[in-house]
Amino acid sequence: MADPVIDYDDVQGTILRGYRVDLARHFILSITNPQAAGRLIGALVDGSNGLPKITTTRHIQPKPPCFLNISFTCPGLAKLGVSTAQLATFDPSFQLGATNPASAQAVGDIGSSAPQNWISGLQDGAKVHILLSLWVTESVPVLESVSAQLRAAFSGCMTELYVQDAHALPDNKVHFGYRDSIAQPTVIGAPATKREAPDDQPAVKTGEFLLGYANELGGSYKVSPPELSTNSSYAAFRILEQDVAGFDAILANCAVQTGLDTEILAAKICGRWRNGNPLELAPDAPGELLPPSQLNNFNYVTGVAPSDDTLGLTCPIGSHIRRNNPRNGAVNGTDSTHHRIVRRAMPYGPAYDPLQPVNAPRGLTGYFINASIHNQFEFLTGDWNLTHLFVKAATGPGGSNAGNAVSNISGEDVFLGINDPADSSFTLAGEGPRGSGNTLLTGFSRTITTRGGAYCFFPSITGLRYLAKLPSTM
């Protein structure tokens, strides 16, 4: 079957392509005048009144100095005039919103990460209506100039609740020191990119990221009215504060427990060395950075020794990258292609220097994009990151005497889990029946705290034009 033909001019750009920029600013907005807000949306779609134009998936040459995209929460769509009956056709988790207790519980936003502790303006999901995101190639003056234009346009139609800035770190790393954005899914029909080499991982059907196309379940996600359906998408916006000093302390303590080097432990916990090389391809040392065509070109189960890693002897089954994409490993429910997400996130806050540590908020912020928040973002977080019970029983070429996959994973994800020193656990697998050769890392706290979030809907350009006119009909 031929790949679907996507109208790139109708899809907001951040869904299907990364902008590869150095700066970002996310405006969290509340609509005060729906009619005036509609006119502003229309101006942003057309790039009129001196405002920047909403960026589409169509590549622009030469590369522009900035990119702009807009999304809406469920209360935001209601404020613009989308009816209750129409909103009932949207993703169920989107309808609830990120601050709903059930949503928060599902993704581990409890305790210090609970919505009532979120950054100013984000605690009350009913007031969060629009997320307007500005990405700037590298110029701070451009960021400030365009921000001033946008803020002037907000006057009389919406209130700025909060603004979250972000900036790229050298070598595309996050504050924990790992190279990021390596294993993005290949979306069928998405535009080709020169900087992301293809790999041998299964391409994911378009409908996992765009409404109106076939998804991995054989159906398609749609909403009402039809103007908001095809070429639209959902996302979870997250502000995730990273405790770098705390993570370094975990590595130091675990080194004492195990006698292993801290960098080996950091690689085992993530599944990749900090330079980005995966353990499956560089099991003993990070080595020189592999070419892009190899960084994501591996599987965990081959059925043939010594390359088979069913038991997680090389890359732990509970490692961050293996939990979030089990690849061809045996897991409960459907396979990993049904639950992929696109990540469009950048670090925020000052870089961490262990020799001169500064106690300042720092972390990762941005969008986790999918066509079903419930089946993708929430499933990935709740079923794979917050539990170890998703792994099916499986033995490798050595048979049951060498071990079983279900015995070689414990606890929650070290980065995204709700870890408490009283019961946290991470398994370093060793050969032996029923986990007898394993080593457990214990006694660590959570390393990431949620500081804000929202469930968003990215309309197509057609959908934005519809929304721009909708308030005038109310």
Secondary structure, 3 states (H helix, E strand, C coil): CCCCCCCHHHCEHHHHCCCCCCEEEEEEEEECCHHHHHHHHHHHHHCCCCCCCCCECCCCCCCCCEEEEEEECHHHHHHHCCCHHHHCCCCHHHHHCCCCHHHHHHCCCCHHHCHHHCCCCCCCHHHCCEEEEEEECCCHHHHHHHHHHHHHHHCCCEEEEEEEEEECCHHHECCCCCECCCCCCCECCCCCCCCCCCCCCCCECHHHCCCCCCCCCCCCCCCCCHHHCCCCEEEEEEEEEECHHHHHHHHHHHHHHHCCCHHHHHHHHHCECCCCCECCCCCCCCCCCCCHHHHCCCCCCCCCCCCCCCCCCCCCCCCHHHHHCCCCCCECCCCHHHHCCEEEEEEECCCCCCCCCCCCCCEEEEEEEECCHHHHHHHHHHHHHCCCCCECCCCCCCCHHHCCHHHCCCCCCCCCCCCCCCCCEEEECCCCHHHCCCEEEECCCCCEEEEEEEEEEECCHHHHHHHHHHHHHC
